[in-house]
Amino acid sequence: MTFRKEASAPQGDGTAPGRVACKEPGRENGCNCKSIETRKELPMASTVFIKADEVAAELGISKSLAYRMIHQWNEELKKKGYTTVIGRVSRQYYHEKVYGMSGEGK
């Protein structure tokens, strides 16, 4: 996959200078991004949030119940001052609520 070089912005005006995008497979220019194929292969545990369909599959429950549980957990997190995302919950908080695991026990 080859990308063209973006036009560079004038230096020193607060905008990012021109970048050279990834040129897979050699990853020239120190690029550390992943190709679309590689990202699809990553396990779901690498994401910060867990979605309702994952919760439903893992616990063997309906998606509607998984959404209700996530909503409840997000309300608890909001009360603690955390930012939440609708339909998703922190994977770490999910493990704490379901398995009783704290961050150290993983």
C-alpha positions in Angstrom: 0.0 0.0 0.0 1.6 3.3 -1.0 0.5 6.8 -0.1 1.4 10.1 -1.6 3.3 12.7 0.4 1.0 15.4 1.8 1.7 19.0 1.1 3.7 20.5 3.9 2.5 23.4 5.9 4.8 26.3 6.7 7.0 25.6 9.7 6.5 27.5 13.0 2.8 28.5 12.5 1.4 25.9 14.8 0.3 23.5 12.1 1.8 20.1 11.6 4.5 19.8 9.0 3.9 17.6 6.0 3.9 13.9 6.7 4.8 10.9 4.7 2.2 8.2 5.2 3.0 4.5 5.7 4.4 2.6 2.8 3.8 -1.0 3.8 5.4 -3.5 3.9 8.8 -2.0 4.8 7.3 0.7 7.0 9.7 3.3 5.7 10.1 6.6 7.6 9.7 5.0 11.0 5.9 4.4 10.6 4.4 2.3 13.3 0.9 2.1 12.0 -0.9 -1.1 11.2 -2.4 -2.0 7.9 -6.1 -2.6 7.8 -5.5 -6.4 7.5 -3.3 -6.4 10.6 -5.8 -4.4 12.6 -8.6 -6.9 11.8 -6.4 -9.7 13.2 -5.9 -8.0 16.6 -7.8 -9.7 19.4 -10.7 -7.8 20.9 -9.0 -7.8 24.3 -6.6 -5.1 22.8 -9.4 -2.6 22.9 -10.1 -0.3 25.9 -13.9 -0.8 25.6 -16.1 -3.9 25.4 -19.2 -3.7 23.3 -22.7 -5.2 24.1 -22.4 -7.9 21.5 -19.1 -9.1 23.1 -20.7 -9.0 26.6 -23.7 -11.0 25.3 -21.6 -13.6 23.7 -19.2 -14.0 26.6 -22.0 -14.2 29.2 -24.5 -16.1 27.1 -27.2 -13.5 27.4 -29.2 -11.4 25.0 -27.9 -8.2 23.5 -30.7 -6.3 25.1 -29.7 -7.4 28.6 -26.1 -6.7 27.8 -27.0 -3.1 26.8 -28.9 -2.7 30.1 -26.0 -3.9 32.1 -23.6 -1.6 30.2 -26.0 1.3 30.8 -26.0 0.5 34.5 -22.2 0.2 34.7 -21.8 3.5 32.8 -24.1 5.3 35.2 -21.9 4.0 38.1 -18.8 5.2 36.3 -20.4 8.6 35.6 -21.1 9.0 39.3 -17.4 8.3 40.0 -16.5 11.1 37.5 -15.4 8.9 34.6 -16.1 9.6 30.9 -18.3 6.9 29.3 -19.3 5.8 25.8 -22.9 4.8 25.0 -23.1 1.0 24.3 -19.6 0.3 25.5 -18.0 0.0 28.9 -14.4 -0.1 30.0 -13.1 -3.6 29.6 -11.3 -3.3 33.0 -14.6 -2.2 34.7 -16.4 -5.1 33.0 -13.9 -7.6 34.4 -14.2 -6.1 37.9 -18.0 -6.2 37.8 -18.4 -9.7 36.3 -15.4 -11.6 37.6 -14.4 -9.5 40.6 -11.0 -8.8 39.2 -9.2 -5.6 40.0 -6.5 -4.1 37.8 -3.7 -5.9 39.7 -5.2 -9.4 39.4 -5.1 -9.7 35.6 
